[in-house]
Amino acid sequence: MLLSVWDSKNQESLKIDLWTKDMPVDEMKIFFHQTLVSLSDTFMRATQDEKMTATMKDFCDYFAEKLELKK
């Protein structure tokens, strides 16, 4: 689980990352990839910034390629 909240006073995010040590590394890689893709989608909905969203999606593809997640 990754939880982030915005602190507007300090202009920074506060976050808590929780997972069990039983989670295999290969599952953690998939989890991170899916989280990055989801963040890209959320960024698009929040900002309507198509250019940066496309850049973020390109990074997600690169991330998946380097970790050999795409079949």
PDB file of N, CA, C, O and CB in Angstrom:
ATOM      1  N   MET A   1       0.844  -1.163   0.000  1.00  0.00           N
ATOM      2  CA  MET A   1       0.000   0.000   0.000  1.00  0.00           C
ATOM      3  C   MET A   1       0.895   1.232   0.000  1.00  0.00           C
ATOM      4  O   MET A   1       1.869   1.308   0.749  1.00  0.00           O
ATOM      5  CB  MET A   1      -0.963  -0.005   1.213  1.00  0.00           C
ATOM      6  N   LEU A   2       0.558   2.173  -0.831  1.00  0.00           N
ATOM      7  CA  LEU A   2       1.223   3.471  -0.854  1.00  0.00           C
ATOM      8  C   LEU A   2       0.151   4.520  -0.585  1.00  0.00           C
ATOM      9  O   LEU A   2      -0.859   4.584  -1.285  1.00  0.00           O
ATOM     10  CB  LEU A   2       1.962   3.731  -2.230  1.00  0.00           C
ATOM     11  N   LEU A   3       0.379   5.329   0.425  1.00  0.00           N
ATOM     12  CA  LEU A   3      -0.576   6.368   0.786  1.00  0.00           C
ATOM     13  C   LEU A   3       0.142   7.703   0.792  1.00  0.00           C
ATOM     14  O   LEU A   3       1.163   7.864   1.461  1.00  0.00           O
ATOM     15  CB  LEU A   3      -1.229   6.083   2.166  1.00  0.00           C
ATOM     16  N   SER A   4      -0.391   8.664   0.042  1.00  0.00           N
ATOM     17  CA  SER A   4       0.193  10.005  -0.002  1.00  0.00           C
ATOM     18  C   SER A   4      -0.906  11.039   0.207  1.00  0.00           C
ATOM     19  O   SER A   4      -2.008  10.910  -0.326  1.00  0.00           O
ATOM     20  CB  SER A   4       0.930  10.250  -1.351  1.00  0.00           C
ATOM     21  N   VAL A   5      -0.590  12.060   0.986  1.00  0.00           N
ATOM     22  CA  VAL A   5      -1.509  13.177   1.194  1.00  0.00           C
ATOM     23  C   VAL A   5      -0.728  14.474   1.022  1.00  0.00           C
ATOM     24  O   VAL A   5       0.481  14.515   1.247  1.00  0.00           O
ATOM     25  CB  VAL A   5      -2.184  13.107   2.606  1.00  0.00           C
ATOM     26  N   TRP A   6      -1.423  15.524   0.627  1.00  0.00           N
ATOM     27  CA  TRP A   6      -0.786  16.799   0.341  1.00  0.00           C
ATOM     28  C   TRP A   6      -0.839  17.710   1.560  1.00  0.00           C
ATOM     29  O   TRP A   6      -1.903  17.906   2.147  1.00  0.00           O
ATOM     30  CB  TRP A   6      -1.452  17.474  -0.857  1.00  0.00           C
ATOM     31  N   ASP A   7       0.298  18.260   1.935  1.00  0.00           N
ATOM     32  CA  ASP A   7       0.414  19.252   2.997  1.00  0.00           C
ATOM     33  C   ASP A   7       0.570  20.606   2.315  1.00  0.00           C
ATOM     34  O   ASP A   7       1.670  20.970   1.897  1.00  0.00           O
ATOM     35  CB  ASP A   7       1.628  18.940   3.967  1.00  0.00           C
ATOM     36  N   SER A   8      -0.519  21.349   2.201  1.00  0.00           N
ATOM     37  CA  SER A   8      -0.468  22.618   1.463  1.00  0.00           C
ATOM     38  C   SER A   8       0.346  23.677   2.187  1.00  0.00           C
ATOM     39  O   SER A   8       0.925  24.557   1.549  1.00  0.00           O
ATOM     40  CB  SER A   8      -1.871  23.138   1.222  1.00  0.00           C
ATOM     41  N   LYS A   9       0.395  23.604   3.490  1.00  0.00           N
ATOM     42  CA  LYS A   9       1.176  24.585   4.253  1.00  0.00           C
ATOM     43  C   LYS A   9       2.662  24.481   3.906  1.00  0.00           C
ATOM     44  O   LYS A   9       3.317  25.495   3.666  1.00  0.00           O
ATOM     45  CB  LYS A   9       0.969  24.380   5.771  1.00  0.00           C
ATOM     46  N   ASN A  10       3.189  23.266   3.880  1.00  0.00           N
ATOM     47  CA  ASN A  10       4.607  23.049   3.581  1.00  0.00           C
ATOM     48  C   ASN A  10       4.875  22.754   2.101  1.00  0.00           C
ATOM     49  O   ASN A  10       6.025  22.599   1.690  1.00  0.00           O
ATOM     50  CB  ASN A  10       5.133  21.908   4.422  1.00  0.00           C
ATOM     51  N   GLN A  11       3.813  22.679   1.314  1.00  0.00           N
ATOM     52  CA  GLN A  11       3.935  22.403  -0.119  1.00  0.00           C
ATOM     53  C   GLN A  11       4.724  21.112  -0.386  1.00  0.00           C
ATOM     54  O   GLN A  11       5.660  21.087  -1.186  1.00  0.00           O
ATOM     55  CB  GLN A  11       4.613  23.585  -0.825  1.00  0.00           C
ATOM     56  N   GLU A  12       4.313  20.039   0.313  1.00  0.00           N
ATOM     57  CA  GLU A  12       4.976  18.758   0.128  1.00  0.00           C
ATOM     58  C   GLU A  12       4.007  17.619   0.430  1.00  0.00           C
ATOM     59  O   GLU A  12       3.000  17.790   1.118  1.00  0.00           O
ATOM     60  CB  GLU A  12       6.225  18.658   1.022  1.00  0.00           C
ATOM     61  N   SER A  13       4.345  16.474  -0.100  1.00  0.00           N
ATOM     62  CA  SER A  13       3.516  15.306   0.181  1.00  0.00           C
ATOM     63  C   SER A  13       4.032  14.582   1.417  1.00  0.00           C
ATOM     64  O   SER A  13       5.229  14.542   1.698  1.00  0.00           O
ATOM     65  CB  SER A  13       3.488  14.353  -1.029  1.00  0.00           C
ATOM     66  N   LEU A  14       3.093  14.024   2.125  1.00  0.00           N
ATOM     67  CA  LEU A  14       3.398  13.171   3.264  1.00  0.00           C
ATOM     68  C   LEU A  14       3.019  11.768   2.822  1.00  0.00           C
ATOM     69  O   LEU A  14       1.922  11.559   2.305  1.00  0.00           O
ATOM     70  CB  LEU A  14       2.625  13.619   4.589  1.00  0.00           C
ATOM     71  N   LYS A  15       3.905  10.809   3.017  1.00  0.00           N
ATOM     72  CA  LYS A  15       3.595   9.493   2.486  1.00  0.00           C
ATOM     73  C   LYS A  15       3.969   8.383   3.440  1.00  0.00           C
ATOM     74  O   LYS A  15       4.864   8.502   4.277  1.00  0.00           O
ATOM     75  CB  LYS A  15       4.292   9.289   1.181  1.00  0.00           C
ATOM     76  N   ILE A  16       3.242   7.304   3.271  1.00  0.00           N
ATOM     77  CA  ILE A  16       3.498   6.077   4.015  1.00  0.00           C
ATOM     78  C   ILE A  16       3.506   4.942   2.990  1.00  0.00           C
ATOM     79  O   ILE A  16       2.547   4.770   2.238  1.00  0.00           O
ATOM     80  CB  ILE A  16       2.416   5.839   5.156  1.00  0.00           C
ATOM     81  N   ASP A  17       4.571   4.186   2.968  1.00  0.00           N
ATOM     82  CA  ASP A  17       4.677   3.020   2.098  1.00  0.00           C
ATOM     83  C   ASP A  17       4.680   1.775   2.978  1.00  0.00           C
ATOM     84  O   ASP A  17       5.562   1.608   3.820  1.00  0.00           O
ATOM     85  CB  ASP A  17       5.964   3.086   1.204  1.00  0.00           C
ATOM     86  N   LEU A  18       3.709   0.914   2.786  1.00  0.00           N
ATOM     87  CA  LEU A  18       3.602  -0.297   3.590  1.00  0.00           C
ATOM     88  C   LEU A  18       3.502  -1.523   2.697  1.00  0.00           C
ATOM     89  O   LEU A  18       2.711  -1.551   1.754  1.00  0.00           O
ATOM     90  CB  LEU A  18       2.392  -0.219   4.524  1.00  0.00           C
ATOM     91  N   TRP A  19       4.288  -2.513   2.991  1.00  0.00           N
ATOM     92  CA  TRP A  19       4.152  -3.807   2.337  1.00  0.00           C
ATOM     93  C   TRP A  19       4.790  -4.856   3.224  1.00  0.00           C
ATOM     94  O   TRP A  19       5.566  -4.539   4.126  1.00  0.00           O
ATOM     95  CB  TRP A  19       4.798  -3.801   0.922  1.00  0.00           C
ATOM     96  N   THR A  20       4.460  -6.092   2.960  1.00  0.00           N
ATOM     97  CA  THR A  20       5.018  -7.168   3.777  1.00  0.00           C
ATOM     98  C   THR A  20       6.329  -7.634   3.174  1.00  0.00           C
ATOM     99  O   THR A  20       6.547  -7.522   1.968  1.00  0.00           O
ATOM    100  CB  THR A  20       4.027  -8.347   3.895  1.00  0.00           C
ATOM    101  N   LYS A  21       7.187  -8.150   4.009  1.00  0.00           N
ATOM    102  CA  LYS A  21       8.459  -8.702   3.535  1.00  0.00           C
ATOM    103  C   LYS A  21       8.230  -9.994   2.756  1.00  0.00           C
ATOM    104  O   LYS A  21       9.138 -10.504   2.100  1.00  0.00           O
ATOM    105  CB  LYS A  21       9.412  -8.959   4.719  1.00  0.00           C
ATOM    106  N   ASP A  22       7.004 -10.519   2.836  1.00  0.00           N
ATOM    107  CA  ASP A  22       6.656 -11.744   2.115  1.00  0.00           C
ATOM    108  C   ASP A  22       6.348 -11.482   0.643  1.00  0.00           C
ATOM    109  O   ASP A  22       6.208 -12.428  -0.133  1.00  0.00           O
ATOM    110  CB  ASP A  22       5.464 -12.412   2.774  1.00  0.00           C
ATOM    111  N   MET A  23       6.242 -10.219   0.249  1.00  0.00           N
ATOM    112  CA  MET A  23       5.925  -9.908  -1.140  1.00  0.00           C
ATOM    113  C   MET A  23       7.154 -10.168  -2.003  1.00  0.00           C
ATOM    114  O   MET A  23       8.208  -9.570  -1.786  1.00  0.00           O
ATOM    115  CB  MET A  23       5.448  -8.436  -1.287  1.00  0.00           C
ATOM    116  N   PRO A  24       7.019 -11.065  -2.986  1.00  0.00           N
ATOM    117  CA  PRO A  24       8.165 -11.365  -3.855  1.00  0.00           C
ATOM    118  C   PRO A  24       8.573 -10.150  -4.693  1.00  0.00           C
ATOM    119  O   PRO A  24       7.739  -9.316  -5.046  1.00  0.00           O
ATOM    120  CB  PRO A  24       7.833 -12.547  -4.779  1.00  0.00           C
ATOM    121  N   VAL A  25       9.842 -10.067  -4.999  1.00  0.00           N
ATOM    122  CA  VAL A  25      10.382  -8.940  -5.762  1.00  0.00           C
ATOM    123  C   VAL A  25       9.702  -8.815  -7.121  1.00  0.00           C
ATOM    124  O   VAL A  25       9.426  -7.699  -7.560  1.00  0.00           O
ATOM    125  CB  VAL A  25      11.893  -9.097  -5.947  1.00  0.00           C
ATOM    126  N   ASP A  26       9.424  -9.921  -7.796  1.00  0.00           N
ATOM    127  CA  ASP A  26       8.783  -9.837  -9.111  1.00  0.00           C
ATOM    128  C   ASP A  26       7.383  -9.227  -9.002  1.00  0.00           C
ATOM    129  O   ASP A  26       6.961  -8.498  -9.900  1.00  0.00           O
ATOM    130  CB  ASP A  26       8.703 -11.231  -9.758  1.00  0.00           C
ATOM    131  N   GLU A  27       6.663  -9.512  -7.925  1.00  0.00           N
ATOM    132  CA  GLU A  27       5.355  -8.895  -7.719  1.00  0.00           C
ATOM    133  C   GLU A  27       5.504  -7.408  -7.384  1.00  0.00           C
ATOM    134  O   GLU A  27       4.677  -6.597  -7.800  1.00  0.00           O
ATOM    135  CB  GLU A  27       4.589  -9.622  -6.597  1.00  0.00           C
ATOM    136  N   MET A  28       6.541  -7.049  -6.642  1.00  0.00           N
ATOM    137  CA  MET A  28       6.779  -5.645  -6.303  1.00  0.00           C
ATOM    138  C   MET A  28       7.052  -4.833  -7.569  1.00  0.00           C
ATOM    139  O   MET A  28       6.599  -3.694  -7.685  1.00  0.00           O
ATOM    140  CB  MET A  28       7.961  -5.516  -5.316  1.00  0.00           C
ATOM    141  N   LYS A  29       7.784  -5.409  -8.506  1.00  0.00           N
ATOM    142  CA  LYS A  29       8.062  -4.714  -9.772  1.00  0.00           C
ATOM    143  C   LYS A  29       6.768  -4.456 -10.538  1.00  0.00           C
ATOM    144  O   LYS A  29       6.572  -3.369 -11.082  1.00  0.00           O
ATOM    145  CB  LYS A  29       9.040  -5.536 -10.643  1.00  0.00           C
ATOM    146  N   ILE A  30       5.890  -5.447 -10.582  1.00  0.00           N
ATOM    147  CA  ILE A  30       4.600  -5.291 -11.263  1.00  0.00           C
ATOM    148  C   ILE A  30       3.760  -4.248 -10.536  1.00  0.00           C
ATOM    149  O   ILE A  30       3.130  -3.400 -11.168  1.00  0.00           O
ATOM    150  CB  ILE A  30       3.841  -6.647 -11.335  1.00  0.00           C
ATOM    151  N   PHE A  31       3.754  -4.313  -9.210  1.00  0.00           N
ATOM    152  CA  PHE A  31       3.010  -3.358  -8.391  1.00  0.00           C
ATOM    153  C   PHE A  31       3.462  -1.927  -8.682  1.00  0.00           C
ATOM    154  O   PHE A  31       2.630  -1.039  -8.871  1.00  0.00           O
ATOM    155  CB  PHE A  31       3.187  -3.678  -6.897  1.00  0.00           C
ATOM    156  N   PHE A  32       4.768  -1.702  -8.719  1.00  0.00           N
ATOM    157  CA  PHE A  32       5.285  -0.361  -9.002  1.00  0.00           C
ATOM    158  C   PHE A  32       4.909   0.094 -10.401  1.00  0.00           C
ATOM    159  O   PHE A  32       4.534   1.250 -10.594  1.00  0.00           O
ATOM    160  CB  PHE A  32       6.800  -0.329  -8.837  1.00  0.00           C
ATOM    161  N   HIS A  33       5.003  -0.794 -11.377  1.00  0.00           N
ATOM    162  CA  HIS A  33       4.631  -0.421 -12.739  1.00  0.00           C
ATOM    163  C   HIS A  33       3.162  -0.014 -12.803  1.00  0.00           C
ATOM    164  O   HIS A  33       2.822   1.021 -13.376  1.00  0.00           O
ATOM    165  CB  HIS A  33       4.904  -1.582 -13.710  1.00  0.00           C
ATOM    166  N   GLN A  34       2.305  -0.823 -12.217  1.00  0.00           N
ATOM    167  CA  GLN A  34       0.880  -0.504 -12.239  1.00  0.00           C
ATOM    168  C   GLN A  34       0.596   0.801 -11.505  1.00  0.00           C
ATOM    169  O   GLN A  34      -0.281   1.561 -11.916  1.00  0.00           O
ATOM    170  CB  GLN A  34       0.070  -1.642 -11.617  1.00  0.00           C
ATOM    171  N   THR A  35       1.323   1.070 -10.430  1.00  0.00           N
ATOM    172  CA  THR A  35       1.157   2.313  -9.691  1.00  0.00           C
ATOM    173  C   THR A  35       1.580   3.511 -10.533  1.00  0.00           C
ATOM    174  O   THR A  35       0.907   4.542 -10.532  1.00  0.00           O
ATOM    175  CB  THR A  35       1.960   2.271  -8.393  1.00  0.00           C
ATOM    176  N   LEU A  36       2.691   3.379 -11.252  1.00  0.00           N
ATOM    177  CA  LEU A  36       3.149   4.471 -12.120  1.00  0.00           C
ATOM    178  C   LEU A  36       2.141   4.753 -13.234  1.00  0.00           C
ATOM    179  O   LEU A  36       1.874   5.912 -13.549  1.00  0.00           O
ATOM    180  CB  LEU A  36       4.520   4.132 -12.726  1.00  0.00           C
ATOM    181  N   VAL A  37       1.584   3.702 -13.827  1.00  0.00           N
ATOM    182  CA  VAL A  37       0.566   3.878 -14.877  1.00  0.00           C
ATOM    183  C   VAL A  37      -0.659   4.583 -14.292  1.00  0.00           C
ATOM    184  O   VAL A  37      -1.213   5.494 -14.906  1.00  0.00           O
ATOM    185  CB  VAL A  37       0.158   2.500 -15.496  1.00  0.00           C
ATOM    186  N   SER A  38      -1.068   4.158 -13.116  1.00  0.00           N
ATOM    187  CA  SER A  38      -2.220   4.777 -12.454  1.00  0.00           C
ATOM    188  C   SER A  38      -1.959   6.245 -12.130  1.00  0.00           C
ATOM    189  O   SER A  38      -2.844   7.084 -12.295  1.00  0.00           O
ATOM    190  CB  SER A  38      -2.566   4.016 -11.175  1.00  0.00           C
ATOM    191  N   LEU A  39      -0.747   6.559 -11.669  1.00  0.00           N
ATOM    192  CA  LEU A  39      -0.397   7.952 -11.391  1.00  0.00           C
ATOM    193  C   LEU A  39      -0.437   8.794 -12.664  1.00  0.00           C
ATOM    194  O   LEU A  39      -0.841   9.956 -12.628  1.00  0.00           O
ATOM    195  CB  LEU A  39       0.994   8.035 -10.749  1.00  0.00           C
ATOM    196  N   SER A  40      -0.023   8.217 -13.774  1.00  0.00           N
ATOM    197  CA  SER A  40      -0.087   8.926 -15.054  1.00  0.00           C
ATOM    198  C   SER A  40      -1.536   9.252 -15.411  1.00  0.00           C
ATOM    199  O   SER A  40      -1.844  10.360 -15.850  1.00  0.00           O
ATOM    200  CB  SER A  40       0.564   8.087 -16.174  1.00  0.00           C
ATOM    201  N   ASP A  41      -2.412   8.280 -15.218  1.00  0.00           N
ATOM    202  CA  ASP A  41      -3.837   8.504 -15.505  1.00  0.00           C
ATOM    203  C   ASP A  41      -4.423   9.566 -14.574  1.00  0.00           C
ATOM    204  O   ASP A  41      -5.185  10.427 -15.015  1.00  0.00           O
ATOM    205  CB  ASP A  41      -4.628   7.186 -15.365  1.00  0.00           C
ATOM    206  N   THR A  42      -4.074   9.507 -13.310  1.00  0.00           N
ATOM    207  CA  THR A  42      -4.558  10.484 -12.340  1.00  0.00           C
ATOM    208  C   THR A  42      -4.033  11.878 -12.671  1.00  0.00           C
ATOM    209  O   THR A  42      -4.765  12.863 -12.572  1.00  0.00           O
ATOM    210  CB  THR A  42      -4.140  10.081 -10.917  1.00  0.00           C
ATOM    211  N   PHE A  43      -2.759  11.958 -13.065  1.00  0.00           N
ATOM    212  CA  PHE A  43      -2.169  13.238 -13.450  1.00  0.00           C
ATOM    213  C   PHE A  43      -2.946  13.852 -14.618  1.00  0.00           C
ATOM    214  O   PHE A  43      -3.210  15.054 -14.627  1.00  0.00           O
ATOM    215  CB  PHE A  43      -0.679  13.058 -13.828  1.00  0.00           C
ATOM    216  N   MET A  44      -3.308  13.031 -15.591  1.00  0.00           N
ATOM    217  CA  MET A  44      -4.055  13.519 -16.750  1.00  0.00           C
ATOM    218  C   MET A  44      -5.420  14.050 -16.324  1.00  0.00           C
ATOM    219  O   MET A  44      -5.829  15.133 -16.741  1.00  0.00           O
ATOM    220  CB  MET A  44      -4.221  12.403 -17.797  1.00  0.00           C
ATOM    221  N   ARG A  45      -6.121  13.282 -15.492  1.00  0.00           N
ATOM    222  CA  ARG A  45      -7.445  13.729 -15.042  1.00  0.00           C
ATOM    223  C   ARG A  45      -7.346  15.020 -14.229  1.00  0.00           C
ATOM    224  O   ARG A  45      -8.229  15.874 -14.310  1.00  0.00           O
ATOM    225  CB  ARG A  45      -8.124  12.631 -14.204  1.00  0.00           C
ATOM    226  N   ALA A  46      -6.284  15.163 -13.453  1.00  0.00           N
ATOM    227  CA  ALA A  46      -6.138  16.329 -12.578  1.00  0.00           C
ATOM    228  C   ALA A  46      -5.672  17.574 -13.308  1.00  0.00           C
ATOM    229  O   ALA A  46      -6.053  18.685 -12.938  1.00  0.00           O
ATOM    230  CB  ALA A  46      -5.175  16.018 -11.475  1.00  0.00           C
ATOM    231  N   THR A  47      -4.844  17.406 -14.351  1.00  0.00           N
ATOM    232  CA  THR A  47      -4.216  18.570 -14.987  1.00  0.00           C
ATOM    233  C   THR A  47      -4.598  18.792 -16.441  1.00  0.00           C
ATOM    234  O   THR A  47      -4.436  19.897 -16.959  1.00  0.00           O
ATOM    235  CB  THR A  47      -2.749  18.439 -14.902  1.00  0.00           C
ATOM    236  N   GLN A  48      -5.103  17.761 -17.108  1.00  0.00           N
ATOM    237  CA  GLN A  48      -5.380  17.810 -18.550  1.00  0.00           C
ATOM    238  C   GLN A  48      -4.124  18.116 -19.361  1.00  0.00           C
ATOM    239  O   GLN A  48      -4.221  18.616 -20.482  1.00  0.00           O
ATOM    240  CB  GLN A  48      -6.451  18.859 -18.846  1.00  0.00           C
ATOM    241  N   ASP A  49      -2.945  17.821 -18.809  1.00  0.00           N
ATOM    242  CA  ASP A  49      -1.664  18.075 -19.478  1.00  0.00           C
ATOM    243  C   ASP A  49      -1.299  16.836 -20.302  1.00  0.00           C
ATOM    244  O   ASP A  49      -0.644  15.915 -19.814  1.00  0.00           O
ATOM    245  CB  ASP A  49      -0.529  18.416 -18.433  1.00  0.00           C
ATOM    246  N   GLU A  50      -1.737  16.842 -21.554  1.00  0.00           N
ATOM    247  CA  GLU A  50      -1.551  15.681 -22.424  1.00  0.00           C
ATOM    248  C   GLU A  50      -0.083  15.417 -22.739  1.00  0.00           C
ATOM    249  O   GLU A  50       0.340  14.264 -22.822  1.00  0.00           O
ATOM    250  CB  GLU A  50      -2.319  15.874 -23.713  1.00  0.00           C
ATOM    251  N   LYS A  51       0.689  16.477 -22.915  1.00  0.00           N
ATOM    252  CA  LYS A  51       2.099  16.321 -23.270  1.00  0.00           C
ATOM    253  C   LYS A  51       2.885  15.631 -22.140  1.00  0.00           C
ATOM    254  O   LYS A  51       3.636  14.690 -22.395  1.00  0.00           O
ATOM    255  CB  LYS A  51       2.720  17.695 -23.587  1.00  0.00           C
ATOM    256  N   MET A  52       2.713  16.094 -20.912  1.00  0.00           N
ATOM    257  CA  MET A  52       3.441  15.483 -19.800  1.00  0.00           C
ATOM    258  C   MET A  52       2.908  14.083 -19.514  1.00  0.00           C
ATOM    259  O   MET A  52       3.672  13.190 -19.145  1.00  0.00           O
ATOM    260  CB  MET A  52       3.339  16.360 -18.540  1.00  0.00           C
ATOM    261  N   THR A  53       1.608  13.889 -19.680  1.00  0.00           N
ATOM    262  CA  THR A  53       1.049  12.550 -19.488  1.00  0.00           C
ATOM    263  C   THR A  53       1.670  11.575 -20.478  1.00  0.00           C
ATOM    264  O   THR A  53       2.003  10.448 -20.112  1.00  0.00           O
ATOM    265  CB  THR A  53      -0.487  12.570 -19.645  1.00  0.00           C
ATOM    266  N   ALA A  54       1.826  11.992 -21.711  1.00  0.00           N
ATOM    267  CA  ALA A  54       2.448  11.126 -22.717  1.00  0.00           C
ATOM    268  C   ALA A  54       3.895  10.807 -22.328  1.00  0.00           C
ATOM    269  O   ALA A  54       4.359   9.681 -22.515  1.00  0.00           O
ATOM    270  CB  ALA A  54       2.402  11.795 -24.114  1.00  0.00           C
ATOM    271  N   THR A  55       4.599  11.795 -21.792  1.00  0.00           N
ATOM    272  CA  THR A  55       5.971  11.574 -21.334  1.00  0.00           C
ATOM    273  C   THR A  55       5.999  10.571 -20.186  1.00  0.00           C
ATOM    274  O   THR A  55       6.858   9.690 -20.142  1.00  0.00           O
ATOM    275  CB  THR A  55       6.615  12.900 -20.897  1.00  0.00           C
ATOM    276  N   MET A  56       5.065  10.709 -19.268  1.00  0.00           N
ATOM    277  CA  MET A  56       4.983   9.778 -18.143  1.00  0.00           C
ATOM    278  C   MET A  56       4.669   8.366 -18.636  1.00  0.00           C
ATOM    279  O   MET A  56       5.247   7.394 -18.150  1.00  0.00           O
ATOM    280  CB  MET A  56       3.912  10.243 -17.134  1.00  0.00           C
ATOM    281  N   LYS A  57       3.758   8.254 -19.597  1.00  0.00           N
ATOM    282  CA  LYS A  57       3.400   6.937 -20.156  1.00  0.00           C
ATOM    283  C   LYS A  57       4.608   6.323 -20.878  1.00  0.00           C
ATOM    284  O   LYS A  57       4.832   5.115 -20.808  1.00  0.00           O
ATOM    285  CB  LYS A  57       2.191   7.065 -21.138  1.00  0.00           C
ATOM    286  N   ASP A  58       5.379   7.165 -21.569  1.00  0.00           N
ATOM    287  CA  ASP A  58       6.596   6.665 -22.215  1.00  0.00           C
ATOM    288  C   ASP A  58       7.545   6.082 -21.178  1.00  0.00           C
ATOM    289  O   ASP A  58       8.150   5.033 -21.400  1.00  0.00           O
ATOM    290  CB  ASP A  58       7.296   7.789 -23.006  1.00  0.00           C
ATOM    291  N   PHE A  59       7.675   6.766 -20.043  1.00  0.00           N
ATOM    292  CA  PHE A  59       8.529   6.238 -18.979  1.00  0.00           C
ATOM    293  C   PHE A  59       7.982   4.918 -18.448  1.00  0.00           C
ATOM    294  O   PHE A  59       8.750   3.993 -18.180  1.00  0.00           O
ATOM    295  CB  PHE A  59       8.653   7.256 -17.836  1.00  0.00           C
ATOM    296  N   CYS A  60       6.670   4.822 -18.295  1.00  0.00           N
ATOM    297  CA  CYS A  60       6.056   3.566 -17.833  1.00  0.00           C
ATOM    298  C   CYS A  60       6.385   2.427 -18.785  1.00  0.00           C
ATOM    299  O   CYS A  60       6.685   1.315 -18.350  1.00  0.00           O
ATOM    300  CB  CYS A  60       4.526   3.720 -17.703  1.00  0.00           C
ATOM    301  N   ASP A  61       6.330   2.702 -20.083  1.00  0.00           N
ATOM    302  CA  ASP A  61       6.690   1.682 -21.081  1.00  0.00           C
ATOM    303  C   ASP A  61       8.164   1.305 -20.953  1.00  0.00           C
ATOM    304  O   ASP A  61       8.513   0.125 -21.003  1.00  0.00           O
ATOM    305  CB  ASP A  61       6.393   2.189 -22.514  1.00  0.00           C
ATOM    306  N   TYR A  62       9.018   2.296 -20.790  1.00  0.00           N
ATOM    307  CA  TYR A  62      10.455   2.060 -20.616  1.00  0.00           C
ATOM    308  C   TYR A  62      10.715   1.227 -19.363  1.00  0.00           C
ATOM    309  O   TYR A  62      11.496   0.276 -19.394  1.00  0.00           O
ATOM    310  CB  TYR A  62      11.218   3.399 -20.533  1.00  0.00           C
ATOM    311  N   PHE A  63      10.065   1.585 -18.272  1.00  0.00           N
ATOM    312  CA  PHE A  63      10.178   0.881 -16.999  1.00  0.00           C
ATOM    313  C   PHE A  63       9.802  -0.589 -17.190  1.00  0.00           C
ATOM    314  O   PHE A  63      10.530  -1.482 -16.756  1.00  0.00           O
ATOM    315  CB  PHE A  63       9.276   1.543 -15.923  1.00  0.00           C
ATOM    316  N   ALA A  64       8.666  -0.834 -17.837  1.00  0.00           N
ATOM    317  CA  ALA A  64       8.194  -2.211 -18.066  1.00  0.00           C
ATOM    318  C   ALA A  64       9.159  -2.975 -18.968  1.00  0.00           C
ATOM    319  O   ALA A  64       9.423  -4.156 -18.745  1.00  0.00           O
ATOM    320  CB  ALA A  64       6.783  -2.203 -18.693  1.00  0.00           C
ATOM    321  N   GLU A  65       9.681  -2.301 -19.979  1.00  0.00           N
ATOM    322  CA  GLU A  65      10.622  -2.943 -20.895  1.00  0.00           C
ATOM    323  C   GLU A  65      11.900  -3.350 -20.162  1.00  0.00           C
ATOM    324  O   GLU A  65      12.372  -4.477 -20.309  1.00  0.00           O
ATOM    325  CB  GLU A  65      10.957  -2.002 -22.066  1.00  0.00           C
ATOM    326  N   LYS A  66      12.451  -2.438 -19.378  1.00  0.00           N
ATOM    327  CA  LYS A  66      13.707  -2.720 -18.672  1.00  0.00           C
ATOM    328  C   LYS A  66      13.539  -3.819 -17.628  1.00  0.00           C
ATOM    329  O   LYS A  66      14.475  -4.573 -17.362  1.00  0.00           O
ATOM    330  CB  LYS A  66      14.230  -1.452 -18.003  1.00  0.00           C
ATOM    331  N   LEU A  67      12.352  -3.912 -17.037  1.00  0.00           N
ATOM    332  CA  LEU A  67      12.102  -4.967 -16.048  1.00  0.00           C
ATOM    333  C   LEU A  67      11.513  -6.226 -16.685  1.00  0.00           C
ATOM    334  O   LEU A  67      11.179  -7.197 -16.005  1.00  0.00           O
ATOM    335  CB  LEU A  67      11.160  -4.452 -14.962  1.00  0.00           C
ATOM    336  N   GLU A  68      11.397  -6.176 -18.015  1.00  0.00           N
ATOM    337  CA  GLU A  68      10.852  -7.304 -18.783  1.00  0.00           C
ATOM    338  C   GLU A  68       9.479  -7.722 -18.267  1.00  0.00           C
ATOM    339  O   GLU A  68       9.209  -8.905 -18.057  1.00  0.00           O
ATOM    340  CB  GLU A  68      11.811  -8.497 -18.729  1.00  0.00           C
ATOM    341  N   LEU A  69       8.617  -6.725 -18.068  1.00  0.00           N
ATOM    342  CA  LEU A  69       7.269  -6.992 -17.582  1.00  0.00           C
ATOM    343  C   LEU A  69       6.282  -7.251 -18.707  1.00  0.00           C
ATOM    344  O   LEU A  69       5.271  -7.925 -18.508  1.00  0.00           O
ATOM    345  CB  LEU A  69       6.787  -5.841 -16.746  1.00  0.00           C
ATOM    346  N   LYS A  70       6.570  -6.722 -19.883  1.00  0.00           N
ATOM    347  CA  LYS A  70       5.655  -6.895 -21.024  1.00  0.00           C
ATOM    348  C   LYS A  70       5.945  -8.206 -21.713  1.00  0.00           C
ATOM    349  O   LYS A  70       7.096  -8.565 -21.962  1.00  0.00           O
ATOM    350  CB  LYS A  70       5.780  -5.723 -22.028  1.00  0.00           C
ATOM    351  N   LYS A  71       4.871  -8.910 -22.013  1.00  0.00           N
ATOM    352  CA  LYS A  71       5.024 -10.227 -22.642  1.00  0.00           C
ATOM    353  C   LYS A  71       4.781 -10.163 -24.119  1.00  0.00           C
ATOM    354  O   LYS A  71       4.869 -11.182 -24.804  1.00  0.00           O
ATOM    355  CB  LYS A  71       4.084 -11.231 -22.020  1.00  0.00           C
TER     356      LYS A  71
END
